[in-house]
Every structure is written in structure tokens, then in C-alpha cells.
């Protein structure tokens, strides 16, 4: 489990290899290297070879992906890791980057590059959102899991009723209440959006900062890649935003002046209660055992997730710092997802014979349901059921034999209280 290395992201036109942007590491790769990376991929394609990724002499990794036969994205990692876990992270980065571009520019402008210089200028509007995925969020794992990061509010029914009423008044069926980028409540139609779209919209609202209100055109990469919608976003409290996807009406001024106060002022205390849950993610009444340093609960059906590394106000003396706990939780998820609990898209590739590199899980005659890992910093345990996955980060001093009963008890507790 290595420290995250520096990653550089390159975007070029697929037909001519003209660079469109370069993001990431402070020291940009020389133009000759960028040209070589694109050239070897184009050469392989011309020879009927699908070059998806490779490992460098120094242990780094390069991943390529072409979208719509128009744009080539290349991710170059300096991390000294050549296993599938590194490739999964780079694949997710390429997918997220493309979806960011479609979200803000639309598919038509990207699928047919008519004016390269104009496209370069337009892509600048995507930099802030792309950088958020490139750097990795300080909290949450939605960029990796492609599941919406959620929190469990203390008064969910009260907030849900306020959100539904506000959305109807705003002539929208798509509404969401976000607390520092995590979904506290959403309408039924919002949950019907593709999981990646929910993750993208949450990230976009987070990057908009502390603006009191905004009216932003967005395209839905899967649901509406060519026709834009209006994303109206309002700050209810610092760190708490409500947003709706709507058509031409209502105006931003009417929604902000009439609707926000009418529907959200009566639930101000409930909103403040959500802010108090920002780090823990679930109410203090949910009984968890002290040995747990962090957790990730994924609902495989609804594609929602709850995660936290701030479960206790006072962590054990031997516990890593919160930032390191997030890193360890992310690394354990990637390890488990690549070796034991593959995402649905990877399972589909296996069924159709599209997995190109050696598949670790193919060596098992069965589908693993549990896994664990012991390191000097912590111990980890993963548990999979038909509907859920639970990943636990625990103290290194916890006995290994106690991991399984701890995970089983924690999953039952969370399903009984958190409702994810």
C-alpha cells in the first residue's frame, strides 16, 4: 500500500494528436514525450492492437483511452506500482475527466472538433472540476466507487419533505440537498440519474464554492449529453446547498427571493444538525465499536455510499492522522475492488472476455465474500453481501480474529440505523 504518486493528465485530439490541455504534476512532460505516448497508441491502433495501459521501466504506469473517436486522454502515474489497483485508479480518472468535459461542454462540441483553438479555450472552464478529480477529494470516495457519497441526517423525513416541496415549486422533479458535497436528501428522479452523474453534479456544486446562488448550464453525460439543463444552486448555510435541475423557469431571482426562504427557513435547525454530522456522516446515536477508525458502506443496488474516518472525537494514540486514514481507506477499497469484489463493469468485461491483463480473481473457483489485510498502520476487513459492501479500517492493535465479527456486527448496525 504505497503513498499516492503524482499523476499527469494529457488530452489530445484523436485524429491529429494536437494537445488540448495538460493537468496535474507541476513539471509538465516534454512535448516530445507527449507525442511519443500518443504516437505509440496510434501505431498500435493502426496495427489492430488495443493498447490500454503499460508499465514504465521505473515502475510507473501509463493508461490511454479514446472517447468518441475524437479525444484521447492519457494518464501518466509516477507511482511505483504496476498492479491492477493502480490501473483502476487511472481508468477512473480518465472516465471522470471525460464526463467532466461532457457535463460542462456537451457531447456535440467534443465529438466533432471543428476548431481546435476554440475547443482549447472552452476546455478551460472544465479545469477546476477536472483538477478536483485529479487531486482526489479530501473526503469521500465517490470518484473511485462511482457511488454517491451520502450522509445519514438525524431528521431525514423532515428534510425530504422540504426538498420535495421546494423542487415542485421550482418546476423540477430533480432536486438534491448537499452538505459539503455529500447527499443528505434527494428526490426520487434525482436518484434515477446515472450514478456517475450524481457524483459529477455533487463535485460540481462543491467546486462552485460559497456563491450564494448560481444558474449553471449542464449536460448529463448519459441522460442528456446534447441538450443542456439549468442547474440552480442555492447556499442555505455555509457548506449546505440545495440544487435542482430545471428548464427555462423559474428565474434565478424568483427561486432565490421567494422559494428558498419559504421552504427552507422552517427547517433551519435540521440543516444545522446536518452540518454537525459533516465529518462523522451518521448520527451519534448509531452505536459503533471503538476499534473502528474508518468505514465505507456501499449499497450495490442504489449505488449510494456512506464513508467516514471521523467516528470518534478522540482517536487512539496509535491511529494514523485523518488524512492518512482516508488514504488507507481508499487504497484498501481499490485493492479489494481489483482483487476480490470487482465492480459491475469489470464483471461484465469478464463475461464478454474483454479483460486484457492477468486477472487475479480468475484464480478463485468461487466469488470471494470477505477479505482482510494487516499492515503496520492498521488492519482492514472487507465484507460483501448481495446488496452491500462494507470496508472497515481498524486499529493495528485489534486482534485479527476479531475482524470478522466486528464487520458483521457493524454492517447490521448500519443497516438498522443509517438506511443507506
N, C-alpha and C positions, 0 to 999 in steps of 0.2 A: 504494500500500500504506500505508494510514493506521493510526495508532495506534488500538487498540480504544477505542471510546467507551463512555460509561455507558449501561446498559440497565436499564429498569424493567419489571417483570413484574406484570401485573394478572390476577386471577382473579375472575370474576363468575358468578352463576347465569345460564344462557342464557335462561330464560323471563322473569325479572323484573329482571335486571341488578343484583342485590344484590351488593356487593363481598364477596368471601370472604377475600382477602388481597392484599397488595401487597408485593413484594420488589424489592430492587435498589438504585437510586440513593438516597442518603441524604436527598435532598429529594423527598418524595412529591408526585406530581401532585395538584393541587386536585381535590376531588370533582366539581366542575362539568366539568372536563376529562375525568375518567374517565367520567362519564355521557355526555358528548358522543361520546367514542370508541366506547362501547358502542352509543349511540343510532344513529350513522351506519351501523354494521354491521347492526343490527337493521332499520333502514329499508331498506337495500339488499336484505336477505333478503326483506323483505316485497314488494319490487318485482321479485323474481326475479333480482337481481344478486348474484353471488358476489364479495364484497369480501374479497380475500385480503391485500392489502398496499397501502400508498400511501407517497408521499414527501412530507415536510413542506416548507414554504417555506424553511426554513433547512437543508435537506439531510439531515435525519434520516429515519427510516423507521419505520412502524407496521405490524405484522403481526397478523392475527386468525386464530383457529381455534376451532371449536366441536367439542366431543367428546361423543358420545352424546346429542346434543340436550339436554344437561344443564349443561355447564360451558363457559364461554367464556374462553379465555386470550388476552391481548393483550400483545404485546411492543413496547415503545417504545424506540427507539435514538436517542441524541443524536449518533451518529457521522455526520459529513458525508460520506455515501456513499449513492448512490442506485442502485447497480448490483445485479446478481443475487447477487453474493457476500455482500453484507450481508443479503439476504433469506434465503439459505441458512442463515446462522448463526442468524437469528431463528426460522426454521422448525425447525431442530434443537432450539433452546431450548424451543419450545412442545411439541414431541413428547417431549423428555426430561422436561419438567415434568409432563406428563400421566402418563407412565409411572412417574414417582416417586410420584405420588399413588395410582395403581392398585397399585403394588408394596407400599405400606405400609397402605393402607386397603381395597383390594379394589374391584372394579367395582360391586358392588351398592350400596354406600354412595354412590358418586359418580353412578351412572346415574339414581338416583331420590332427589332431595333432599327428604327428609321434614321435617327440622328444620334450618334454616339456622344457627342459633346453635350447635347441637351439631356440625355439619359444620365450622364455623369453628374450634372447639376441637380437633377431631380433626386438622384440617389442620396444626396447629402441629407435630405430630410429623414432618411432611414438610419443615419449613423448612430444617433443616440439610442434607439431601440436595439439595433444590432449589437452595439457595444455592451448593452445590459446583458444580453445573452452570451456574448463573448467573454466577458469578465466573470460571469456566473453570479446569480443573485446572492446577496449576503445571507438571506434566509429563504427557505422553501426549496423544493426540488422539482417544480413543475417543468423546468426546461429539460430535465432528464426523463421524468416519468411520463410526460405529456398528459398528466392529470392535473386538474385544477387544484391549486393549493387552497385549502379551506380552514376555517376555524369554527369551533362549536360555541355559539353565543349562549349566554345564560337565559335569554328570553327569545328563543327563535320564532315562536308563533307571532309575537308582537311585531318583530321586525319584518317578518314575511308578509303580514297583513298590510303594514305601511308601504312596503315595496310594491306589492301588487296594486294597491290603490294609486300610488304615485305613477306607476307605469301606465295604468289605464287612463289616467288623467292626461298623460303625455302622449296619448295615441300610440302606445307601443306595447307589444307583448314581450319585449326583450329588455329586462331590467336586472341590475346587479348592484349589490351593496358590498363595497370593498373596504377592508381595514388593513392599511399598509400592504395592499396588493393581494391579500387573502380574501376569499369569498366568504362573507358572513351570511348572505341570503341571495337568492336569485329566483327569477320567475321560471315557470315550467319550460317556456320556449327558450330561455337562455341556456338551460341545461341540455336542450336538444341541439345546440350548436356543436360542431366537432370539438372534441377535447382540446386539440391544438389551438383552435380559435379562442376558446375560453382562456387558455394560458396566454395567448398573444394579447388579447384585449386587457387582461389584468396587468400584464407587463407594460403595455402602452399607457394605461392610466397611471401606473407608478412613475413612469418617466416624465409624465406631464408636470410633475412637481406639485407645488402648493397653489396652483392657479385656482381662484375661487370658482370659476366656471369656464367651460370651453365647448366649442362646437367644431368637431373634427370629422372630416370625411374618411371613411374606412371601407375597404373591400374585405369580404370574408373569403379567405383562400380556398375553401371548399364549398361553402354555401352560396357565395355570390362574388366570384373573382373578377367580374367585369362590370358589375353595377354597384356604385357606391351607396353606402348608407351614412346617415348622420349619427355620430356618437356624441351625445350630450353628456357632459360630466360636470358634477357639482360637488364642491367640497362642503360637507356638513360640519365637520370638525377637523382640526389638523390631523391628517392621517386617515380620515374617513371620507370616502367618496361614494356617491351614488351615480350610476350611469345608465343610460337607455340607448338602444338603437331604434331610430325612428326615421320617418320620411320628412317631407317638407315642413310639416307642422309638428309641434308648436315652435314658435320662435324661441331663441335662447333667452331673450329678455322676459318673455311671458312665463316660461318654465321657472326661471330663477326668481322672478318677482312674485309670482302667485303660487306656484305649486310646491316649491321646496319648503317654504315656511309652513304652509297648510298641513302637509303630510308628515314632516319630519320634526317640527318643534315639539309635538306631543310625546315623542319617543326619545327625547334628548338624553334622558338618563340611561336608557337602554343602549344608546350609542356610546355613551361614556363607559358603560360596562364592557362593551366590545373592545374599546381601547385598552382597558385593563387586562384583557386577555391576549393582547398582541403577541407577547413572547411565548406564553405557555400554550396558547392555542385552544385550550379547553378549560372549563370552569374548575376552580379549586376543589369543588365537591366531588370531582371524579377521583376515586381512590387509586393511586398508583404506588407501587413499592419503591423504596428509596434507592435501590440499586440501579435504577434506570437513569441513564444520562441523556438519552435521546431516543426518539421513536419516529417511525414513518408508517402510517396506516394507509393502504391503498385499497379502494373499492374497485375491483376489476370490472364490474358491470357498469357502474355510473361514471367511472373514470374521475373520481374525486379522491383527494388525499389530504391527510392531516399529518403535520410533522412539527416537531419541536425539540429543542435541546435546552430549553429553559424550564424544566419541570419543577425545579426546586429553587428557592431563593438563595440557599447556601449549598453549593456543590461540595462533594467530598474533597479532601485535600489533594488526593492523587488524581483528580479528574482533569482532563485537558481543558483549555480555555474554550469559551463558547464558539469562537470562530473555528478552532480545530475540531470541535465536536461536529460542526456542520460538515467540515471536510471529510471527516471519518464516516459520517452517515452517508454522504454522497458516494464515497468510494466503496462502501460496503454494498450499497444498492447496485452500483454498476457491476461489482463482482458477482453478486447474486443473479442479476438480470442477464449477464452474459454466460454464466456457467450453469445455473440451476433453474431459475424462474424466467425464461425468455419472454419478452413482450409478445403480444399477439401477432405483430407484423413479422417478427422473426420466426414464429411458429408457422406462419403461412408460407414464408420462404422455404422452410424445411420441407413442408408438404409438397411444394412445387419444385423442389430440387434446385433452388436458386442460391443456396449458401455456398460461397466460393471458397472460404478458407476452412481450416480444420475446425470441426465443431466439437467442443469439449463434451457437451451434453449428449452427443450421439453415442458416447461410450456407455451410457446407462441403459439398461433394459427396461427402465421404468421412469416415470416422471417424478423427480425429487420433490418432496413436500416440506423438508426442513433442511437447514444448513447452519453452520456456526463457524466462527473464526475467533481465534485467540491471538492477541498481539501484546506487546509490552505496554501499550497505552490503554487498551480497552479490550472487551470481549463483545462479540456481536452474534446475534441469532436471527435467522430469517424463518418465517413460517408462512406457508401458502395453503389456502383453502379454495374451494371452487369460486368463492366470491371475493375473498380478501387476501391481501398480503400484508404481513407485519414484519417490520425490520426494527430490531432493538439494538441500542448501543448501551452497554453496561460497564460498570467499574471493572477494572482488571483484577481486582481482588475477589470478585464474585466467583464462587466455585463453578466450574464448568458444568457439573451435573445439575446445577440449579437453573440453567438457562432455559431448558425446555419447559418445565412447569411455570417458570416466570413468564415466558412468552404466551403460553396457553391461557394463563390467568389474566394477563394484560389484554389479550385480544377479547376475551369475554367481557372484561370490564369496559373497554372502549365501545364495544358494540352495544352494551347496555346503557351507556350514558352519552356517548358523543354523537351517535346517529349518523356516522359517515357511511 
